[in-house]
Amino acid sequence: MEQSMLVQFAPLVLIMVVFYFLIMRPQQKKFKAHQQMLSELKVGDKVVLAAGFKGRVTRVGEQFYSVEIGRGVDVEVDRSAIASKAE
């Protein structure tokens, strides 16, 4: 009886392990890399915003950054709005 229960739960455990390694673990790595990139941003860095705008960081704050997206056009964005660093 115990062996049959173990056989019944084995596929469920296998699916959970596969789910962790294929979905959750890569997402955690990506999140950590994004957080590190945000913490290393400094004035003058070029960034791409989540809305697709490309700009240059003009001020770094705790929660908000000022990004110049055009001549004399500064927008204040939340740190989560910065998608990546532009090359």
Secondary structure, 3 states (H helix, E strand, C coil): CHHHHHHHHHHHHHHHHHHHHHHHHHHHHHHHHHHHHHHCCCCCCEEEECCCCEEEEEEECCCEEEEEEECCEEEEEEHHHEEEECC
